[in-house]
Structure formats: C-alpha cells, structure tokens
Amino acid sequence: MVWVGLLYARAHLRCAWILKELQESCRNLKSPYQEIALAHFVEGKTAKEIADGTGDGVNTVKTRIHRARELLKKSLGKELHKE
C-alpha cells in the first residue's frame, strides 16, 4: 500500500511540474498568443469562450490556438528533453 501512495505522490509532482512548465512557456509567448494560450491550455477555455472575451472572431482564435500550440511544442520539447 505504501508503494501506491508513493507512486501517486510522484505522479502528482510530475503533473504539477508539467503544469508549471506549461504556464511558464505560455507566459513567454508574444502577444496575442500568450493570452490565448493561457486561456485555452491552462484555464481550459474553448475558442468560443476566448473569442467572446477578447472580441476576436472564433476562427481568428482557433488560428491563434493552433499557432500557439506549435510554438509551445518547440518550447516545451526543449524543456522536457532536458531531464
């Protein structure tokens, strides 16, 4: 039973580290990708919810989410491969 607790704790710490890295990488993006990346990937908002909040069109937001995702893949790929 102790092993299960240790595995859970380790998984929790790993998830917390990944979330921290994601937030940091989102904050390093340039505008307008930073705001949209944080809203979508960290807060879990949909493209429609972001568009309603920013006043941009839904397709514009979807394009920015896609571009932010590509930038984050590059950024996070470097960070995750450091370990």
C-alpha positions as CSV (number, residue, x, y, z in Angstrom):
1,M,0.0,0.0,0.0
2,V,2.9,2.3,0.6
3,W,4.1,1.8,-3.0
4,V,0.7,3.0,-4.3
5,G,1.0,6.2,-2.1
6,L,4.5,6.8,-3.4
7,L,3.5,6.3,-7.0
8,Y,0.5,8.6,-6.6
9,A,2.7,11.3,-4.9
10,R,5.3,11.0,-7.7
11,A,2.7,11.3,-10.4
12,H,1.2,14.3,-8.7
13,L,4.5,16.1,-8.5
14,R,5.2,15.3,-12.2
15,C,1.8,16.8,-13.2
16,A,2.5,19.9,-11.1
17,W,5.9,20.3,-12.7
18,I,4.4,19.9,-16.2
19,L,1.7,22.4,-15.4
20,K,4.3,24.9,-14.1
21,E,6.4,24.4,-17.3
22,L,3.3,24.9,-19.5
23,Q,2.3,28.1,-17.7
24,E,5.8,29.5,-17.9
25,S,6.0,28.6,-21.6
26,C,2.7,30.3,-22.3
27,R,3.8,33.4,-20.5
28,N,6.9,33.5,-22.7
29,L,4.9,33.7,-25.9
30,K,4.4,37.0,-27.5
31,S,1.0,38.7,-27.8
32,P,-1.6,37.7,-28.9
33,Y,-0.6,34.1,-28.4
34,Q,0.2,34.5,-24.7
35,E,-3.3,35.4,-23.6
36,I,-4.9,32.8,-25.8
37,A,-2.5,30.0,-24.8
38,L,-3.1,30.7,-21.1
39,A,-6.8,30.8,-21.5
40,H,-7.0,27.7,-23.7
41,F,-4.3,25.3,-22.4
42,V,-4.1,26.3,-18.7
43,E,-7.7,27.5,-17.9
44,G,-9.4,25.1,-20.3
45,K,-11.5,27.7,-22.2
46,T,-12.9,26.9,-25.6
47,A,-12.2,29.0,-28.7
48,K,-15.7,30.4,-28.5
49,E,-15.3,31.5,-24.8
50,I,-12.0,33.2,-25.6
51,A,-13.5,34.9,-28.7
52,D,-16.3,36.2,-26.6
53,G,-13.9,37.6,-24.0
54,T,-11.4,39.1,-26.5
55,G,-13.9,40.3,-29.1
56,D,-12.0,38.4,-31.8
57,G,-13.6,36.1,-34.3
58,V,-13.8,32.4,-33.4
59,N,-11.7,31.4,-36.5
60,T,-9.1,34.0,-35.5
61,V,-8.9,32.5,-32.0
62,K,-8.7,29.0,-33.5
63,T,-5.8,30.0,-35.7
64,R,-4.0,31.6,-32.8
65,I,-4.5,28.5,-30.7
66,H,-3.0,26.4,-33.4
67,R,0.0,28.7,-33.8
68,A,0.4,28.9,-30.0
69,R,0.4,25.1,-29.9
70,E,3.1,24.8,-32.5
71,L,5.2,27.4,-30.6
72,L,4.7,25.6,-27.3
73,K,5.6,22.2,-28.8
74,K,9.0,23.7,-29.7
75,S,9.4,25.4,-26.4
76,L,8.2,22.5,-24.2
77,G,10.0,20.0,-26.3
78,K,13.3,21.6,-25.3
79,E,12.4,21.8,-21.6
80,L,11.0,18.2,-21.4
81,H,14.1,16.8,-23.1
82,K,16.4,18.4,-20.5
83,E,15.6,15.7,-18.0
